Amino acid sequence: MQYTNEYWNDIAEVIGNIPKIEELYHKRILITGAAGMVCSPLVEIVSYLNKNLSANIKLILAGRSRERIHNRFKDILAEDGYCFIPYDATKYGFIEDIETDYIIHGAGNAYPAICARQPVETLIGNIAGLNTILKLASNNKNCRVLYVSSSEIYGNRNSASQEPFKEEEYCYVDILNPRACYPNGKRASETLCACYRQEHGVDSVIVRLGHIYGPTITLSDTRASASFTRDAVNGRDIVMKSAGNQLRSYCYTLDCASAILTVLLNGMAGNAYNVSNKNSIVSIKDMAEELAKYAGVHVIYEKPSEIEQKSYNLMINSSLDSNKIESLGWKACFTLEKGVKRTIQVMRGGECLEK
């Protein structure tokens, strides 16, 4: 990740879209999956708040590798700027003696290739990892948990409707298809949040993410938009393995981060909120073409392998309605055009072709 003045200015802009952000000041926040694409911008925002607004937020970063956390944030966090705790989302366990006010649980496999190769670990890891977090929260008085879920929980409608999904709309998922390990793991985990709330009084909220893109993608990310982005940034033609007609809600990473913090601080307990930019609901093909346009490359088509087909998201339409999260006072800063352009700029170290 290359930090430019422009990127920090973007962070300052999205912070302005987080209602009651001051309530995070002088608090402790534990983040799992902190080095990943979705949660690393949360660390960047907290770093900005601490350095520029004297927020005095204590960061607790949980993960399997201290080295990975250090390498990801060495340019913005000093060794004593956070506390690291070992945590493996794929295993049942317990995190002891950690006091925290907020927990954002973003750890877990979301990569299609791994879902296809390790469906058992994907399904169990969702539930086991969250169970550890909810146990920890139950021992922390007044601790709030935010669980990062997915648009895949909605499944497929019986109709060909292109309308965005609202939070209360649940449709068909083929439970005997191994690729359902991911949406069903997320569904079960959301129910687990509700169960801990009823039985143990744990305060939790849920965000359902669409398709997140931006410069914080990792090398191991096998999702289509991540592969498209890496190809575009490196000057390679983007390879499509389908017609790309599936409809998706795309959201730039910093907008996603501001949405997560908005729900953490303002969401109603026990509720789920879609994270969606209403100005970035397009097809996979449209996304690929937008990246190609700003990178100066082409979109080409190839037939997918059988293994690749098994990893595909089962949803034809996974667009999300954003009215509920917008009612909290949140709005997105980045149109698709602006987000794609900024992604390529940041990943190329400031260079971007004007089109």
TORVO-297124 format. One record per residue: z, x, y of N, C-alpha, C in turn; residue in one letter. Coordinates in steps of 0.001 Angstrom, whole numbers, padded with zeros to 6 digits, always signed. Layout:
residues N
ZXYZXYZXYA...
//
This chain:
residues 355
+000000+000842-001196+000000+000000+000000+000000+000879+001250M-000963+000638+002138-001065+001412+003364-000588+000549+004540Q+000491+000991+005163+001080+000209+006249+000475+000621+007585Y-000170-000316+008242-000760-000090+009551-000013-000920+010583T-000193-000580+011855+000435-001368+012922-000030-002824+012869N-001281-003006+012520-001826-004359+012442-001122-005169+011345E-000824-004514+010224-000134-005212+009138+001271-005623+009559Y+001988-004732+010256+003322-005082+010735+003246-006194+011780W+002189-006225+012570+002010-007321+013521+001799-008644+012785N+001085-008581+011655+000910-009786+010834+002251-010275+010294D+003097-009345+009884+004423-009715+009389+005222-010405+010487I+005168-009851+011692+005876-010470+012819+005355-011886+013071A+004045-012074+012898+003462-013395+013126+003937-014409+012096E+003940-014036+010816+004337-015010+009800+005837-015306+009871V+006639-014342+010322+008070-014597+010485+008292-015757+011445I+007429-015866+012436+007536-016967+013390+007302-018326+012778G+006772-018365+011547+006533-019636+010855+007607-019977+009838N+008743-019256+009873+009829-019512+008927+010989-020180+009677I+011132-021490+009567+012233-022169+010267+013602-021664+009799P+014511-021484+010738+015901-021093+010475+016008-019733+009788K+015091-018832+010082+015123-017515+009446+016432-016793+009737I+017065-017122+010872+018323-016465+011236+019426-016712+010218E+019298-017775+009419+020320-018057+008410+020329-017019+007283E+019294-016201+007228+019242-015132+006235+019970-013874+006713L+020232-013804+008025+020866-012612+008593+022276-012430+008034Y+022636-011178+007777+023972-010799+007293+024286-011380+005910H+023236-011744+005162+023419-012289+003823+022914-011288+002779K+023211-011601+001531+022751-010790+000401+021673-011570-000340R+020558-010898-000635+019460-011567-001323+018976-010708-002485I+018983-011298-003667+018517-010617-004880+017104-011098-005178L+016200-010149-005430+014804-010478-005708+014401-009855-007040I+013916-010681-007959+013329-010145-009186+011811-010137-009013T+011166-009192-009690+009721-009070-009507+009361-008518-008146G+010274-007740-007554+010121-007296-006170+008927-006384-005951A+008502-005662-006976+007379-004737-006818+006036-005401-007062A+006051-006686-007398+004814-007398-007695+004099-007899-006456G+002938-008482-006682+002102-008936-005571+002774-009995-004715M+003442-010954-005340+004022-012079-004608+005306-011699-003888V+006184-010954-004555+007511-010704-003985+007606-009447-003127C+006678-008506-003274+006762-007308-002429+006649-007637-000939S+005846-008620-000509+005854-008971+000915+007198-009521+001403P+007988-010097+000490+009327-010551+000877+010189-009356+001273L+010083-008276+000507+010823-007052+000826+010344-006492+002153V+009047-006535+002393+008496-006049+003663+009022-006858+004839E+009109-008173+004678+009628-009027+005748+011093-008711+006030I+011895-008564+004967+013311-008236+005167+013452-006868+005829V+012641-005911+005412+012661-004589+006040+012365-004687+007528S+011387-005494+007884+011041-005692+009298+012211-006314+010057Y+012812-007340+009468+013936-008019+010121+015104-007061+010344L+015398-006244+009344+016517-005299+009477+016242-004226+010526N+015021-003720+010560+014700-002620+011476+014476-003079+012909K+013915-004253+013077+013509-004688+014410+014403-005759+015034N+015127-006496+014196+015949-007587+014705+017409-007460+014278L+017786-006295+013746+019170-006031+013333+019729-007158+012467S+018934-007601+011492+019327-008744+010667+020433-008411+009680A+020562-007137+009316+021633-006702+008408+021625-007505+007100N+020439-007668+006526+020295-008357+005243+020404-007324+004134I+021270-007568+003163+021424-006645+002044+020441-007013+000949K+019596-006059+000579+018598-006272-000459+019110-005788-001806L+018983-006639-002818+019279-006269-004195+018000-006492-004984I+017425-005412-005499+016144-005493-006192+016350-005273-007684L+015934-006236-008468+016152-006185-009919+014836-005933-010632A+014869-005066-011621+013651-004774-012368+013902-003864-013540G+012837-003569-014291+012950-002702-015461+012877-001227-015091R+012284-000930-013937+012048+000466-013586+012506+000776-012168S+013539+001590-012048+013983+002054-010735+012870+002863-010052R+012163+003652-010862+011103+004502-010313+009993+003660-009683E+009628+002560-010356+008580+001715-009817+009001+001104-008489R+010236+000623-008416+010754+000063-007167+010734+001129-006063I+011220+002325-006400+011261+003404-005413+009862+003745-004913H+008922+003902-005828+007568+004281-005436+006894+003207-004594N+007184+001959-004901+006547+000868-004150+007044+000791-002709R+008333+001078-002493+008911+000856-001159+009403+002119-000463F+009044+003277-000982+009551+004526-000397+009142+004718+001055K+008046+004092+001470+007586+004248+002846+008297+003322+003830D+009042+002342+003313+009696+001404+004232+011196+001250+003988I+011686+001702+002828+013109+001567+002520+013701+002926+002169L+014800+003267+002805+015519+004486+002441+016227+004259+001107A+016639+005358+000481+017329+005267-000819+018545+004348-000748E+019225+004370+000395+020416+003526+000547+020097+002205+001238D+018793+001874+001337+018406+000632+002003+018386-000571+001092G+018689-000349-000186+018721-001452-001132+019560-001039-002331Y+019946-002028-003112+020668-001792-004362+019738-002158-005518C+019589-001262-006482+018771-001540-007656+019663-001941-008817F+019268-002991-009554+019977-003348-010778+018954-003514-011905I+019273-003043-013101+018335-003184-014230+018247-004638-014687P+017032-005072-014956+016807-006465-015355+015471-006570-016068Y+015454-007235-017209+014229-007435-017980+014038-008934-018187D+013005-009472-017545+012778-010920-017589+012371-011419-018963A+012004-010521-019860+011544-010950-021183+012682-011077-022189T+013908-010794-021757+015031-010792-022695+016183-011649-022188K+016899-012256-023116+018140-012932-022766+019184-011871-022447Y+019998-012143-021473+021013-011163-021102+021892-011708-020001G+022633-010811-019353+023513-011219-018271+023625-010090-017260F+023553-010441-015987+023738-009470-014909+025167-009616-014407I+025955-008565-014565+027375-008658-014249+027699-008090-012868E+028756-008631-012294+029397-008056-011111+028460-007896-009916D+027542-008824-009733+026660-008811-008577+026942-010056-007743I+027360-009840-006510+027578-010952-005595+026359-011099-004701E+025865-012313-004605+024682-012550-003791+024691-013973-003253T+024050-014157-002116+023967-015482-001496+022696-016219-001898D+021637-015444-002108+020346-016022-002475+019722-015199-003604Y+018989-015911-004470+018203-015240-005508+016788-015805-005465I+015807-014922-005398+014409-015323-005547+013929-014750-006873I+013600-015629-007800+013200-015190-009136+011684-015243-009265H+011060-014067-009104+009610-013990-009194+009118-013131-010336G+010028-012660-011179+009630-011798-012295+009060-012632-013432A+008177-012012-014203+007605-012681-015368+006108-012480-015421G+005564-012583-016616+004131-012379-016770+003329-013536-016197N+002352-013202-015353+001421-014211-014846-000017-013757-015026A-000215-012709-015819-001547-012145-015984-002259-012798-017159Y-003427-013359-016953-004134-014081-018020-004356-013253-019284P-004704-011985-019128-004972-011164-020308-003730-011024-021180A-002560-010911-020548-001321-010794-021315-000953-012138-021936I-001220-013226-021203-000976-014557-021779-001763-014732-023073C-003012-014248-023071-003850-014385-024258-003389-013466-025381A-002928-012274-025009-002539-011276-026015-001115-011468-026502R-000219-011940-025629+001191-012083-025971+001715-013473-025567Q+001193-014532-026177+001646-015871-025803+003113-016130-026134P+003611-015541-027222+005019-015736-027595+005933-015153-026520V+005661-013899-026152+006496-013231-025142+006383-013927-023788E+005195-014441-023470+004997-015135-022197+005840-016400-022133T+005794-017184-023192+006546-018448-023219+008046-018203-023193L+008535-017355-024079+009979-017112-024166+010485-016380-022933I+009667-015458-022409+010087-014694-021242+010349-015549-020025G+009567-016607-019849+009809-017507-018725+011210-018113-018794N+011569-018599-019963+012847-019293-020115+014012-018306-020149I+013846-017211-020926+014928-016232-021063+015256-015571-019734A+014226-015157-019004+014461-014485-017731+015151-015376-016729G+014722-016631-016641+015345-017560-015698+016763-017906-016129L+016998-018038-017431+018345-018358-017904+019360-017309-017452N+018962-016033-017501+019830-014954-017026+020161-015135-015550T+019153-015488-014769+019337-015661-013325+020232-016857-013026I+020027-017955-013721+020834-019147-013469+022287-018947-013893L+022504-018163-014963+023872-017809-015346+024551-017028-014229K+023832-016067-013666+024374-015280-012561+024708-016179-011390L+023823-017085-011058+024058-017985-009929+025265-018880-010156A+025475-019277-011398+026608-020158-011693+027945-019465-011453S+027939-018119-011454+029158-017348-011185+029255-016890-009735N+028299-017281-008911+028306-016956-007490+028431-018247-006688N+029578-018449-006090+029817-019668-005330+028829-019768-004168K+028228-020953-004028+027308-021251-002927+026031-020419-002957N+025672-019892-004105+024424-019134-004246+023265-020105-004468C+022163-019860-003787+020960-020676-003980+019901-019863-004712R+019251-020477-005713+018172-019852-006477+016852-020488-006077V+015852-019646-005835+014482-020132-005684+013680-019634-006868L+013096-020569-007602+012293-020219-008769+010815-020295-008413Y+010087-019225-008728+008651-019165-008464+007900-019719-009668V+007363-020920-009514+006609-021580-010568+005117-021511-010241S+004341-022387-010836+002890-022251-010765+002190-023598-010674S+001012-023586-010076+000176-024795-010037-000268-025213-011435S-000206-024298-012395-000664-024626-013750+000191-025694-014423E+001382-025951-013896+002232-026969-014529+001612-028368-014436I+000669-028577-013509+000119-029912-013321-000840-030323-014432Y-001498-029371-015078-002424-029709-016143-003730-030278-015615G-004464-030956-016481-005771-031526-016143-005716-033042-016063N-006309-033585-015007-006452-035038-014905-007477-035536-015920R-007371-036823-016255-008383-037442-017114-009670-037674-016340N-009563-037790-015027-010731-038024-014182-011248-036701-013625S-012387-036779-012950-012986-035596-012326-012572-035479-010863A-011470-036079-010504-011014-036076-009110-010823-034658-008584S-011235-034438-007343-011055-033153-006678-009899-033195-005683Q-009131-034268-005722-007993-034393-004808-006913-033371-005153E-006265-032787-004145-005175-031838-004410-003990-032531-005095P-003299-031794-005959-002138-032334-006665-000945-032465-005728F-000282-033603-005789+001001-033782-005116+002115-033406-006082K+003306-033155-005546+004402-032614-006350+004843-033522-007501E+004631-034811-007378+005113-035729-008419+004046-036055-009464E+002901-035409-009411+001792-035740-010295+001708-034742-011456E+001927-035238-012677+001875-034378-013855+000837-034917-014821Y-000037-034040-015290-001151-034456-016136-001140-033712-017471C-002267-033693-018134-002352-033277-019535-002402-031761-019695Y-001557-031254-020586-001634-029872-021056-001669-029922-022573V-002644-029264-023183-002773-029230-024643-001705-028293-025203D-000650-028848-025752+000483-028034-026180+000171-027182-027410I-000932-027466-028111-001295-026674-029286-002304-025569-028963L-002659-025440-027712-003502-024325-027277-002573-023181-026875N-002656-022007-027503-001744-020910-027170-001757-020526-025684P-002874-020761-024988-002923-020436-023559-001958-021316-022764R-001506-022426-023381-000522-023291-022732+000854-022639-022675A+000994-021446-023251+002271-020726-023170+002725-020565-021725C+001784-020357-020823+002147-020139-019415+002545-021435-018700Y+001679-022464-018649+002104-023687-017958+003314-024357-018605P+003392-024343-019951+004542-024974-020596+005815-024160-020403N+005692-022825-020331+006858-022006-020008+007375-022311-018613G+006466-022508-017676+006852-022861-016310+007455-024269-016254K+006872-025191-016992+007423-026555-017022+008860-026550-017566R+009051-025855-018681+010389-025796-019275+011374-025128-018334A+010925-024116-017615+011806-023399-016702+012217-024281-015519S+011291-025082-015031+011651-026011-013952+012715-027003-014447E+012556-027480-015680+013564-028388-016248+014894-027665-016419T+014853-026383-016772+016081-025597-016909+016826-025530-015576L+016094-025400-014476+016734-025427-013153+017474-026750-012946C+016806-027837-013308+017427-029159-013152+018661-029299-014044A+018597-028744-015255+019729-028829-016187+020926-028043-015671C+020704-026835-015154+021795-026034-014597+022383-026702-013357Y+021558-027401-012616+022077-028105-011432+023026-029228-011849R+022626-029981-012897+023469-031090-013346+024732-030600-014054Q+024584-029620-014952+025705-029212-015799+026637-028206-015129E+026080-027319-014292+026889-026246-013711+026889-026231-012180H+026202-027197-011579+026217-027294-010119+025442-026197-009412G+024472-025571-010093+023694-024492-009480+022657-025081-008525V+022681-024600-007293+021751-025041-006257+020419-024301-006441D+019347-025053-006662+018053-024400-006849+016940-025189-006192S+015892-024465-005819+014651-025049-005320+013498-024335-006021V+012339-024952-006001+011191-024438-006746+009974-024387-005827I+009199-023304-005936+007890-023267-005292+006822-023177-006376V+005779-023934-006204+004647-023916-007135+003469-023242-006431R+003186-022036-006868+002155-021249-006211+000773-021585-006759L-000189-021568-005849-001587-021638-006259-002070-020242-006579G-003212-019876-006059-003805-018561-006328-003589-017666-005118H-002750-016671-005303-002350-015783-004211-003244-014543-004219I-003657-014133-003036-004502-012945-002920-004026-012130-001725Y-004443-010870-001673-004071-010023-000549-003929-008573-000954G-003548-007717-000018-003530-006271-000276-002399-005790-001167P-001468-006673-001556-000355-006249-002410-000656-006421-003898T-001907-006691-004259-002250-006785-005675-001943-005454-006370I-001620-005542-007643-001296-004343-008413-002466-003970-009325T-002460-002738-009788-003544-002260-010646-003578-002983-011989L-002423-003489-012425-002353-004139-013730-002700-005626-013676S-002929-006168-012477-003192-007596-012313-004599-007920-012824D-004677-008789-013836-005968-009129-014437-006513-010474-013966T-005854-011094-012999-006369-012362-012488-007710-012156-011793R-008525-013203-011809-009889-013079-011287-009916-012589-009847A-009104-013205-008976-009152-012824-007563-008721-011370-007360S-007785-010879-008186-007357-009484-008082-008481-008543-008515A-009157-008886-009616-010276-008067-010075-011403-008073-009048S-011688-009251-008480-012718-009340-007450-012371-008451-006262F-011093-008493-005865-010661-007731-004702-010796-006237-004926T-010331-005756-006081-010431-004320-006369-011888-003861-006382R-012758-004674-006985-014173-004314-007004-014737-004260-005587D-014430-005276-004787-014958-005336-003429-014492-004153-002590A-013199-003851-002659-012633-002757-001864-013261-001421-002245V-013572-001252-003535-014134+000007-004017-015661+000047-003975N-016247-000958-003329-017690-000948-003141-018490-001295-004372G-017848-001942-005351-018550-002348-006568-018933-003822-006479R-020057-004178-007058-020431-005589-007111-019376-006379-007878D-019116-007599-007434-018131-008467-008078-018766-009138-009287I-018109-009029-010427-018641-009581-011674-017954-010905-011976V-018727-011977-012006-018228-013305-012356-018482-013557-013836M-017458-014046-014547-017603-014333-015966-017645-015839-016243K-017962-016605-015199-018146-018050-015330-018995-018502-014153S-019326-019783-014121-020079-020300-012974-019221-020320-011720A-017888-020299-011904-016978-020236-010763-016818-021539-010022G-017057-022670-010703-016982-023971-010024-015566-024540-009948N-014611-023910-010636-013242-024424-010639-012652-024372-009221Q-011971-025439-008836-011404-025537-007486-009995-024970-007474L-009684-024142-006490-008398-023460-006422-007811-023500-005002R-006488-023458-004922-005787-023278-003646-005485-021799-003481S-006120-021163-002519-005869-019754-002253-004911-019617-001071Y-004043-018613-001160-003069-018384-000092-002841-016885+000050C-002956-016386+001278-002764-014968+001556-001307-014584+001299Y-001074-013359+000837+000264-012950+000395+001343-013142+001458T+001074-012807+002708+002108-012947+003730+002403-014412+004036L+001367-015270+003978+001624-016703+004124+002461-017217+002959D+002162-016733+001765+002954-017121+000592+004410-016710+000764C+004636-015505+001261+006002-015016+001457+006749-015858+002480A+006086-016217+003575+006758-017044+004579+007044-018435+004023S+006172-018931+003144+006407-020233+002511+007617-020178+001581A+007728-019109+000805+008869-018945-000099+010177-018925+000683I+010217-018164+001764+011445-018086+002562+011728-019404+003275L+010681-020134+003649+010877-021452+004255+011568-022397+003288T+011112-022416+002034+011720-023291+001027+013121-022810+000678V+013312-021510+000585+014643-020963+000284+015670-021447+001301L+015299-021458+002569+016243-021772+003638+016270-023246+004023L+015194-023970+003735+015093-025340+004243+014805-026396+003185N+014453-025967+001972+014096-026926+000938+015285-027743+000462G+014996-028957+000009+016040-029837-000512+016377-029448-001942M+017654-029310-002246+018088-028897-003585+017476-029795-004651A+017031-029164-005731+016454-029911-006843+015001-030299-006653G+014396-029873-005537+013017-030250-005248+012053-029098-005493N+010795-029462-005736+009711-028485-005881+008728-028666-004735A+008151-027554-004283+007217-027562-003156+005967-026773-003501Y+004812-027388-003279+003559-026664-003431+003406-025638-002313N+002936-024457-002660+002574-023460-001650+001055-023421-001607V+000508-023982-000536-000935-024124-000436-001372-024067+001018S-002433-023352+001277-003052-023306+002599-004197-024319+002594N-004050-025375+003349-005057-026441+003314-006412-025981+003833K-006437-024831+004510-007696-024279+005014-008334-023290+004038N-007751-023158+002852-008269-022190+001875-008393-022800+000491S-008816-024058+000409-009065-024700-000878-010560-024624-001144I-010935-023705-002042-012350-023444-002323-012521-023149-003808V-013751-023032-004233-014027-022684-005635-013851-021184-005856S-013742-020808-007126-013658-019385-007472-014913-018657-006971I-016053-019301-007103-017309-018711-006625-017263-018476-005120K-016752-019436-004371-016647-019288-002911-015768-018092-002553D-014652-017930-003285-013756-016809-003024-014470-015485-003281M-015184-015397-004387-015902-014164-004718-016944-013843-003653A-017646-014856-003192-018677-014627-002187-018093-014212-000844E-016921-014746-000505-016264-014351+000744-015846-012883+000691E-015297-012457-000426-014930-011046-000589-016166-010149-000540L-017217-010572-001220-018443-009773-001241-019030-009633+000155A-018963-010696+000937-019535-010675+002288-018888-009607+003160K-017557-009553+003147-016861-008600+004013-016835-007191+003453Y-017058-007054+002156-017060-005716+001558-018456-005112+001493A-019466-005932+001732-020822-005421+001674-021320-005196+000261G-020895-006065-000683-021352-005968-002070-021961-007301-002487V-022334-007400-003758-022954-008621-004270-022098-009243-005365H-022350-010508-005634-021729-011205-006763-022764-011290-007874V-022408-010805-009059-023298-010878-010212-022595-011645-011334I-023371-012119-012291-022817-012972-013342-023044-012352-014714Y-021998-012400-015542-022084-011921-016913-021419-012930-017841E-021824-012930-019093-021222-013817-020079-019866-013262-020502K-018819-014100-020513-017496-013605-020903-017391-013383-022403P-016504-012474-022802-016228-012272-024217-015343-013409-024733S-015197-013503-026026-014343-014544-026611-012890-014359-026186E-012434-013110-026122-011057-012829-025697-010855-013224-024244I-011835-012926-023402-011731-013301-021992-011669-014810-021836E-012457-015535-022591-012447-016996-022510-011079-017565-022881Q-010415-016953-023853-009098-017432-024276-008042-017270-023190K-008274-016350-022252-007273-016086-021217-007428-016987-019999S-008512-017753-019914-008810-018505-018695-007782-019608-018424Y-007495-019802-017153-006716-020948-016690-007391-022221-017194N-006603-023118-017792-007158-024317-018409-007548-025392-017404L-007194-025214-016125-007387-026271-015133-008756-026170-014452M-009434-027303-014361-010703-027375-013632-010418-027438-012132I-009423-028231-011771-009004-028368-010372-007521-028057-010283N-007163-026967-009597-005739-026677-009386-005426-026592-007892S-006154-027377-007103-005855-027426-005671-004556-028188-005443S-003822-027797-004406-002480-028315-004171-002362-028971-002804L-001671-030090-002770-001374-030769-001513-000239-030037-000797D-000385-029796+000496+000594-028992+001240+001485-029813+002164S+001393-031131+002116+002135-031965+003080+003647-031775+002981N+004161-031635+001764+005614-031573+001596+006193-030306+002206K+005560-029153+001968+006090-027912+002545+005852-027875+004051I+004759-028464+004506+004511-028504+005944+005538-029374+006658E+006107-030359+005950+007142-031202+006553+008423-030424+006850S+008561-029226+006231+009713-028359+006514+009499-027526+007769L+008288-027573+008322+007986-026807+009522+007130-025577+009273G+006685-025396+008020+005861-024227+007689+004394-024498+007940W+003667-023465+008306+002215-023527+008361+001656-022145+008040K+000441-022105+007546-000207-020842+007218-000849-020239+008465A-000854-018912+008510-001479-018191+009619-002908-017772+009311C-003214-017599+008007-004459-016955+007615-005435-017940+006988F-006565-018158+007672-007671-018848+007027-008202-017954+005916T-009055-018498+005056-009634-017683+003996-010409-016505+004580L-011188-016758+005609-011975-015699+006234-011076-014601+006792E-010031-014989+007512-009117-013999+008097-008355-013240+007018K-007904-013957+005979-007139-013313+004917-007965-012333+004109G-009201-012703+003798-010080-011810+003049-010402-010570+003874V-010724-010772+005130-011038-009635+006002-009849-008691+006117K-008642-009244+006292-007456-008400+006424-007153-007680+005112R-007363-008334+003986-007142-007690+002693-007986-006433+002561T-009251-006558+002867-010152-005412+002732-009819-004345+003761I-009463-004761+004969-009056-003803+005999-007873-002966+005541Q-006823-003635+005086-005594-002938+004713-005839-002025+003517V-006540-002516+002520-006744-001732+001305-007702-000566+001515M-008555-000669+002534-009442+000438+002863-008868+001335+003957R-007615+001076+004314-006967+001928+005309-007435+001672+006716G-007885+000456+007013-008268+000096+008368-009744-000186+008524G-010579+000304+007600-012018+000083+007697-012366-001314+007197E-013239-001997+007911-013748-003267+007407-015142-003494+007980C-016083-003883+007137-017428-004141+007616-017455-005477+008350L-018035-005492+009511-018167-006745+010258-019425-007467+009797E-019279-008747+009520-020425-009532+009082-020558-010766+009960K
//
